[in-house]
Amino acid sequence: MKNNVIEKNDKNPAEFQLQMAWNRAPKSKTYLSKDKKEIKIIFPGIWNKCKGPDFKDAKIMIDGQVRHGDVETHLKSSDWFCHGHDSDPEYSNVILHVIASDDDASGKIGIPHLVMRPAVSRAKPSATQEFPNGPCVKYFSGFADREIFDFLVAAGIERFKIKTEAAMEDVLAKGADKAMMLRIFEAFGYNRNTENFIELYRRFSDYETSNLDELTAILWGESGLLPDSSSDKLSPELKDFFEQIWKTWWKIRIEDRKRIKWIYSGVRPVNMPERRLAGLCVLIGKIGTNPSEKICDISKKNSSAQDFSALLESLLVCDDPIWNKYLIKGALKEPGSVLGKSRGADIIVNSILPVLSALARVRSDLRLEELCLKTFLSMKPLQPNSVTKLASCRWFMPPARGKNIILSAAASQGMIHIFKSYCLKCAHDCSQCSLIGLESKAEK
């Protein structure tokens, strides 16, 4: 498990090579599916290392009709059923099944099957082999690093303004505290459990208390993550912790609700829901359930962007004497904060500053609005994610050039904004990109 993803085929090099073959398949070639459909690849999809189809957001022409969807690869067509994909809704958007051999199960699936022979190799691909350069490499290679940095910062400011506008709707409708808390809860879900943490916030909002012990019990109780405190599988520290939670929870719970279905597949141990929840409890202990005024007060005492960002970053680092060391199943190999500095910076940029900026606009507080933007611009680069990694591979030659360009949080956000506004909008069909123009024009 590396960088927040599971290397699904480390133990199956043959299937990995099949994925390599699909990812590198020439786009100029016309392929023929088992049922004689003509297949042309416009974009093979984004190679997915987590749970779900192997390639997401592919764009393929099937018998002259452009299709958008996912692609799944298997060594045998019957693996579709062996792996349970026929009853898994996560595979409902698969438009092509790429297989190394057909054992007469393909007709039962109802989607085209393309037989492709993988190379025989155990070599791991380079970054550009996994995510090949696009024609935009030629575009970006014509500019100096500083020029691209300035371009991305401008895009980052645009993304920040869009987030502020969206936050302002919530501030006007629900109030700044609820708008900020919702976004904080959402951020704790990471990619896999975002909707679950949003649901947890809805339940949490039904209670009216400022007592931290009760708030902690509500979060654990409503999450459905409370284990049996008498279990022999728990460490003594966790036993004591959960016994105290149960004592409070039984007294204050509103009703017995349907359990939230937490997702563990593809989640690193340190990011398991229990540790994220523990981090959220610590953060609420610091900022309370009405955080906007507390943070506004902090801004008044720290008028410079650097001081304000430093204090926010310190506020967002959360440590817990138990959960820094434990998972439900046992001790962590390497203890660490339940909310570290890098993840805290993400929450500041994506959750706190946009709501604070929106609140400043509602109040016509130009000082606070300017401070929010300056703080955003002063922050260091955010931790890389799947979008920034993919964009670096597609835009820059070599991809490591991105390290000389993504020098601030604003540039990181700008890269995401450009990627979503152009790459995703044209479904990675570079010939249709309105930023670069037709590849033929780029070559001219």
N, C-alpha and C positions, 0 to 999 in steps of 0.2 A: 504494500500500500504506500503510495507516494503522492505528495502534493495534492492531497484531498481527493484522490481518485484511486480506483482499484485497477491494477494491471490485469485485466480479465484473462488474458491468454498467456501469461507467463508459463503455465503448466501445459499449454497446448500450442507449441510452436507452429504446427501445421495450419491451424485456424488463423493464427496470427499472420502467417504468410499469405493466406487467402485474403485477409483484410488488406494487406499490403498491395496485393495484386489489384484489388478493386480500387483502392485509393490512388494507384498510379496508372490505371487503365487509360490508354490514349483516348482523347475526346474526339479525335478525327475519325475514329473507326465506328462502323455500324455493327452491333452485336445482334445475335438472334437468340431469343429465349427458347425454352423447350417447346412451348406451344406456338413457335414460329412468329412471334412478335418482334418487330425491329426495335432495338434498344440503342439510343444515343445518349451519352453522358454529357450533361451540361455542367453539373457540379455533383461530385460523388457523395457529398455530405460531410459533416464535421465528425471526425473520428471520436466516438464516444467511449471513454474508458470506465464509465460508471455503469450502474444497472440500467437496462433498457436496450433498445436496438443499437447495433454496432456503429451505424452512421446516422446522424440526425440532420434534418433539413436538406435532404438531397433534392436535386432538380434534374429530372430525367425525361427524355422524350420517348414515349412508348407508342409505336405505330403512328407517329406524327402528332401525337397529343402530349403536350407538356404536363408533367405531373410533379407535384411537390410532396415530399414525405420522407419516410425513413427507409433505410436499407439494412437488412439482417444477413449475416453470413453464417454458413454452417458447412462442415465437411460433408454431411449427408443431408438430403432433403428431409428425412424422417426425424432429424434432430429438432426440427420445429416442434414436433409433438413431444419428443423425449424431454425437452426443456420446458414444456408447459406454456409455450407462447400462444397456443390456440385459445387458451382461456385467460390470457393476461391482457387487460385493457391497455397496458403500456405499449403493446405491439400492434394496436389497432390501426396505426397510421403507416405501417410498413407497405411500401409500394413495389418492392422488388426483393426477391430472395436469391442471394448469390451463393452457389453451392459448388463444392469440388466434385461431387458425384451424386447421381440421382438413383435412389433405391426404391423408386416407384411410389413415393409418398407425396410427390409434388402436386399431383392433381387434386389432392384433398384440401389444399390450403386456400386456393382461390386467388392467388396472386402470381404474376409471372416469375419464372425461375430461370436464372442465367447460370449456366455451367462455366466455371472459370478455373483454370489449372494454376495453383499457386507454385511459386518457385520453391526449391528445396534449399532452405537456408535457415540458420539459427541466428543470423546477425540482427542486432537491434537497429531499427532505422534511426537516421538523424532527424533533427527537428524539421528540416525542409522536406524530408521524405514523408514524414507523417502529415505535415501541413505544407504542401508545395507553394512556392511563390505564385502570386498572381501577376497579371500585366501591370498592376499598380506599382510593382517594383521599379519599373522604368520611370514611372511618374515621380515617385519619391526620391529616386537616385539623382534626379536633377536638382535637388535642393540640399542645402547645407543642413547639418543637424540643428542649428539654432533656428533656421527658418521653419523647419518642421515642428520644433518645440513651440514656437510662437503660434503656429497654425493650430496645434492641438490645444494649447492653453485657451485660445479664443473659442474653440469648440467646447472646451471644458466649462468656460464661463456660460456659454449658451445652455449647456446641460444643467448647470446650477440654477440658471434662471427658470428653466422648465420645471425643475424640481420645486423651486420656490413658488411658482404659480400653482402647481398641483397642491402644495402644502397650504397655500392661502385659502383654497376652497374648503379644506378640512378645518383650518383655524376658524374661519367664519361660521362654519356649520356646527363644529363640535367644541371649539375652544383649543387654545394652543397646547394645553397639557395633554388632552386626549390625542391630538394629532401627533404630538411628539412620542407619547408612550406607544401608540400603535406602530409607529415606524421603528421604534427601538425593539419591540417584541418581534416584529417582522425580521429585523436584521439578525436576531439571535437564532433564527431558523436556518441560516445559511441557505444552500440551494435545495436541500432535500426535505427540510421540515418547515419551510416558510409558511405554508398554509396552516400547518398545525399550531405554530406559535401565534398566528393571527386568530385562530379559533380560541386558543388559550387566553388571549387578551379579551376577547368578547366575554368569556366566562368570568375572568378576573374583574371586569368592569361592573359586574352585577353586585359586587360587595362594596360596602362603605366602611372603611376602617383605615386608620393610619398607624396602627400597631404593627411593628415589624414582624413579630412572631406570628401574628395572625396573617399578615400578607404572605409570609413564607409558607405557612401551612396551606393557604388558598392556592398558591401556585403549584405546590407539590400535589395537593389533593385533586384539584381540577385537571391537572395534567394526566392523572391516572398512572403516574410513575411511582407511586408509593408502594414499595414492596412489603411483604410480611416481615415485620421487624423481629419476629422470632426465628427467622430463617437461619440455619447453620451456615449458609453460604456467605452471610454478611460478616464483615470484620466487626470487632467490638465497637469501634468508633462509629461505624455506620449504624449498628444496632441502636446505640444510644441516640444518635441523631434522628432516626426514623421513629423511635418510640416517642420522643418529644413532639415530633410533627403530628403523629397520630392523635395524641392526647388533645392537641389544639384543634385539629381538623374535625374530629367527631362533634365538637361543640358548635362549630360555626358554619358547617357546610349547608348550602341552600337545598340541594336536592342531589339525588343519585343520577348522574348523567351518563350518556353513552361514552365509552372510553375513546380517547383520541388514539388513532392508529399511527404511532410514531414509526418513522422509517430509519432503519439501522444500516441497510445495505448501502455500500459505497461511502459510508461515513467513517472518518478516522476515529480511533478510540478517544482522543482528546476532545473531539467534537460531538461525542455522543449526547443525546438529548438530556440525560441527567446532569452532565457537566455544564451544558449550556443553560439549563434551568438554574443550577447552583450559581452560575455567574450572574444571571438576571436577578436573583435574590440579593446578591451582594450589591449590584448596581442600584437597585431600588432602595436598599439601605442607605446608599449615599445620596441619591437625588430625590427620593420620595416618589409619590404618585402625582405630584404637581411640579414637574421639573422645570417648566419654562421660566417661572419667576426666579427660581434659585440660580439658573444659568444667566438670566438677565442681570441679577445682582453681581454675579461673578464678572460679567462683562464691564460693569461700571467701575469695578476695582482694578480692572486690567485693560487699559485703554489701547495698548499696542496689540497688533495681531499676533506677534510672536509670544507675548506673555499670555494672551488669551488662549491660544492654541496649546501652549505648554500646560496650562492649568487644566484645560479640557482633557488632554491626553492623560494627565495624571489621574484625573477623576474617573476616567473610563478604564483604567487598569484595575482589575478586580481579583482579589485573592481570598481564598477560603481555606482555613486550616485543615479541613477534612478533604474537600473536593479537589484541592490542588494535588492531592496524593492518590485519590481513589477513583475507581470506576465501581459500578455495582458489583461486577464480577471479581474485583480484587484490586490490588495496588497497581498504579501506573509504573511503567519501567522508568520513565523520566518525569518527575513531578513538574508541574507548570501552572501558571495562573489560569483561573477559570475564564478570564477574559484578558487576553494579552494586549500589548500596545498596538500591534498591527491591526487586529480586529477592532480595537477601540477607535482607531483612526478612521476605519471604514464607517463606523456608526456616526462619528462626528460629521464626516463629509456627506453621507447619504441620508442621515436621519435628523441630527440635531441642528446643524447650520441652516438647512433649507427651511425648517419650521421656524427657527429663530428669525431668519430673514423675512419670512412671511409675516410673522408677528410684528416686526419692525415696520413693514409696509402698512399693515392695518392701523398701527398707532402713529404713522407718519414720523417715525423715529429714524431720521436720516443718519444719526451717529451710529446706531446699532446696525442698520442695514449696511452701511459702509464697512463697519467692523467685520460683519459676517463674510462679506466678499473678500476683504483683505486677509482674513484668517484662512479662508478656503485657498487663496492664492499662495499663502505662506507655508502650507503644509507639505511635508515630504511625500514622495511617491507612495501610493497605496500598494499593498501586497498584490503580486500578479494573480490574475484569475484566468479562466479558460478563454475569455474574450481577448484580453491583452496579449496572451501567449500566442493565440491563433493569428491575431492581427500583426504581431511582430514578424511571424513567419511569412505571412502573405505580402507584407508591405516592404520589408527591409531585407537587404542583402549585404552582409549576413544578418540573420535574425537578431544576433547579439548587438547589432547597431542600436536597437531599441534602448539599451541601457544608457546610451549617451544622449538619448532624446527624451525619454520619460523621466524627467528630473523633478517632477512635482505631482501632487495629487490632482491638480487641475489638468496636467497633461495626461495622466492616467484616465481621468474622467472624459477628456476630450477624445481619447482613442476609442473609448466605449461608445461615445456619442456618434463619431464618424462611422464606426463599424455597424452600429444598429441603423443609422440613417441611410447608409449606402449599401454596405455588403449584404445585410439582411433584407433590405428593401428590394434589392434586385435578385434575391435568393442566390447570392454568390455567383451570378452569371455576369462575369466581368465585362462582357461585351455590351451589357445594358446599363452599366454604371454611369450615372449622371455626373459623378465627380470626375472620373477619368475620361469618359467618352468611349467610343468604340475602340477596340484594340488597334484596328487598322489606322485610326486617327492618331493614336498614341505613337505608333511606329513612324508615322510621317513627321 
